[in-house]
Every structure is written in structure tokens, then in C-alpha cells.
Amino acid sequence: MMDDFKQWKQYPKYKDSGVKWLGMIPEHWEVKRLKFISNIIMGQSPNSDDYSYEEGVPFLQGNAEFGEQYPQAKIYCSTANKYANKGNILLSVRAPVGALNIANQKYGIGRGLCAIKNCETLINKDFAWYLLNVIKIGLSFLSTGSTYEAVTVDDVSNLVSVIPSLTEQKKIAQFLGKETAKIDNLINKKQHLIELLQEKRTAIISHAVTKGLNPDVPMKYSGVEWLGMIPEHWEVKRLKFISNIIMGQSPNSDDYSYEEGVPFLQGNAEFGEQYPQAKIYCSTANKYANKGNILLSVRAPVGALNIANQKYGIGRGLCAIKNCETLINKDFAWYLLNVIKIGLSFLSTGSTYEAVTVDDVSNLVSVIPPLTEQQKIAEYLDIQTQKIDTLINKTQTSIEYLKEYRTALISAAVTGKIDVREEI
């Protein structure tokens, strides 16, 4: 990655920092522990009865409320013991250790966080943000905990920091602000491209499944508002007339195992891009999905889909759909379900979470072309979606590279591997 930074020169002289991961640093820079340039305030959690959704100071229990750079509190507290003030850097000290945000107002902070207030005579606030993003690597070697990762105030206090002069810190921060903005703009454009490609993918599937491949075929009204016109020779049927729908059922929690039994899926949490990956097993499952069955999530998020790549026990968060092979092609069925599941979004109900019933799934409206046409549509969609997926994957790979480049550039500038003093 350092080869990418050859456009920037190095400092004239270097010295050994004395820290293995840091290596050589510019000769005139200092190395200090974080506690000598900052005040570190470890969070403390009040009693759960003291939280409110309306009154008090916005309260952050941990990193769950973190945004891209600034947090957004979901609860309030009038009796918080520890606070972060506006401009303080917030560091997660429980899993995931090292997550960072900046306090954009005063917050009460719980035991999952610490607030870092930098000494303004020693460290520039913008440089401090970039510095923490680099030196937090030291916490990854320290985090301990039987249930979750955690670090102590001493772990944070003793993080090794590199300290250029304030003037130099400001220039490094300005350089990184400019360069990371360019990278972020590129990333945003590529993410937007992925969104457009995904929309195009959905539109191609929907059009082929509901209108067919022949633009000149006579059409008729389907009788379903969202479906509209369909080819005249196609049929409209409820899903229950072309498939067998098996609603999942959850055994007692004592019946689960991490080693023995049939792989078991409780809900969509184990779903992959197309195939699930079970984390638990069960010898007493009441309901099963066989290889090739389509798995449909019937609890939030309702409508998520996967294909069973082996036999699975299924819990109440799923149903298995076995299609009648004399009526529907298995590949066409996958694309069909991806279109008609929209009907579930109008039906899902539940006081705690969204859920749909076996009747809701059974009564989904399906369009049924002749089997030979189904196969042609599925083959066409396989080709078209593969083209789009390839573009999405290439774009996603380039985004990952840009993110890695961004991280490496920050590290190179903050640790003095490149000299950017004349770049501003």
C-alpha cells in the first residue's frame, strides 16, 4: 500500500519510536502516552430505572448509538454520573472495542464508553481524531472479557501517541481532511452506483416475471392492482395452488445443540446472500425444509428469502415453500417469490415485531406462464442478473480498496511516514 504514496515525499530524518507497530518516526516528533495529552473519562451506568425517553440529558450506553461520525442518543437520563462534552472524542471500551465518534453535544455516558478531552496546548482537535483512529490499534492486543471484549482506563491511558508540533498537526489534519473528502466522495458515488444497479436488477426481474420476454404478446388485465397487465396466455393463481407451504415450529430451547442433530434455522438471522448457514442443531425439530425448498422469513424482516442447500429444521420465524414441479420451474419460482413477496408488506402485523401467517403466504398472487416459458425466463434472468452482480461485486471491491487506502493514508500521515507539510 505504501507504493501508492510515492507522490508524497518522506521526512529528511527518522528515529526509532521504540514501539514495534509504530516503527520509525520523524526525528523531531515526540512519543507520549495518551494520558499525558488528554483527560480520559470512563463512563458509568446509572440504574435502569433512571432512564427516560423524554427528560434529562441525552445518554449513550455504548457504541450502539454511534453514527458515521456523530452519535444519536435514544434515551435520556437526569442522574448520569459521567459526561462527555461537545467536541470530546467518544471511544468504545466494550465490544467492539475501539469504535469512535465525536460528541456533537453534551451526553451522559455509560460504562461502554469513555470520553477523551484533549489538552489544546498539546494537541490539535482535528489531528486528535485522526490520531485516535490510528493508535486505537493498540487496544486490539489488550481487550479481555469472558462474555465480551473490554478494556480498562489504564489500557486507554497508556496508548502510545505520536506528537508533532501544533503547527504541523494542523497541516496534517488539513491535508487529511482534503484527501479523505476526495476518497469519501468517490466511495459515495460508487455506493450510489451499486444502489442503481440493484434497482435495475429488481426491475429486470419484476418485468420478466410479470410481463414475459416477448414485447409483442397480447396482454390482459390480471385483476390484481399491483400486477397490472400480464400476457394473455398466462394464468393467475394463489401460491397455495402451486406450492406446499410448511410453517416452521420452534422446539424447546433445551433441545438445541452446537454439535448433534439436524442443522436448525430459527429465522432469517442465519440467511446468507442466497443460502443459509446454520449455527445450531436440533434432534427434535418438528418441521423441516428439504434441499431446494425456498425459505421465506415470516417474522421481521418479513419477506427475506434463501434457498435450502440441505435439509434443515425450521423455527417459527420461517416457512419452507416446496413448489409443484408439474406447475412451476424451480428456478423461475425463485425469481417469482422475489417479486410476489411484495404482497406481504401490506399484511405484516404484530405488536412487538412484524409477522405474517400461513394464510398470508398461501394467498400470495402468482403469475404462471407455461413451463417452457418459465424456463426461458429463468435462463434469461440468470444471465442478466449475473452481469449486474458482476458489476456490483467489482464496484464493491473497489469501495473496499478505497476504504483500505483511506485508512492507510491516515496512518501514513499521522505516523510521519509521509511529509505533507508543504501540501497545504
Secondary structure, DSSP 8 states (H G I E B T S, - for coil): -GGGGTTS---S-EEE-S-TTT-EEETT-EEEEGGGTEEEEE-----GGGEESSSSEEEE-SGGG--SSS---SEEESS-S-EE-TT-EEEE-BSSTT-EEE-SS-EEE-TTEEEEEE-TTT--HHHHHHHHHHHGGGGGGT-B-SSS-B--HHHHHT-EEEE--HHHHHHHHHHHHHHHHHHHHHHHHHHHHHHHHHHHHHHHHHHHHHH-S-TTS-EEE-S-TTT-EEETT-EEEEGGGTEEEEE-----GGGEESSSSEEEE-SGGG--SSS---SEEESS-S-EE-TT-EEEE-BSSTT-EEE-SS-EEE-TTEEEEEE-TTT--HHHHHHHHHHHGGGGGGT-B-SSS-B--HHHHHT-EEEE--HHHHHHHHHHHHHHHHHHHHHHHHHHHHHHHHHHHHHHHHHHHHTTSS--TT--
